[in-house]
Amino acid sequence: MSEVFETRSSSPLLFLALVLGSFMLSYIPIMNWPFSWMMTFFHEISHGIAALLTGGSIDSIRLHLRGSGLCTTIGGISFIISLAGYLGAVIWGMGIYLMADTLNKRHADELAIFIVSIVLLSAVLWGRDLITLLIMAVLIVVWMSIMKLNDNAYIKIGIKFIGIFILLDAIKAPLHLIDGRHYGDGARLADLTGIPELVWVTTWFLIASSGLYALWKMSNKAHA
């Protein structure tokens, strides 16, 4: 029975169920907050990683209750840092989903410990306010809860759900930049390059949508 459930955890039907479940949850107030915070954290830490990799540093990371956030960096290459937020969220979402298929219980625990370590390190080094620290504590609890699951199939489904939610949020989030305020990553890139903000928003949307489609194709291929 367990082997059958394990097989179904990689099926196209499950993929569609995860997408539908993630989409519906994203519109349920309060219940969607921990998962939205997850996407926001990976978005902001991607800015920070880009800053570190291009010779800059991270001053602070702030996460807000309603799902927005801010990573303040010093130095580095502004173009790469601004581009990295939404692009990084896509990479994190796809990576987390794809890793789930190859994980056993021990590897799942190692993945959870890795992500918990990143969140904890971010809280210690760059968390500057109580709300941010509380949100990061919730993220740590979510991943530690995954470690408490005993059934490998359920662990994989839980990790896949998080990956899909991050990826779906990465599809929807750039669209909020189309608000006429000229504020955010798209506006910064427009100022840096002269390329209109709408082009950057469309690019992020297409990249994230392509990522979701790629996972769908992989799910079908694996089940064939």
Order of alpha helices (4+ residues) and beta strands (2+ residues): alpha-alpha-alpha-beta-beta-alpha-alpha-alpha-alpha-alpha-alpha
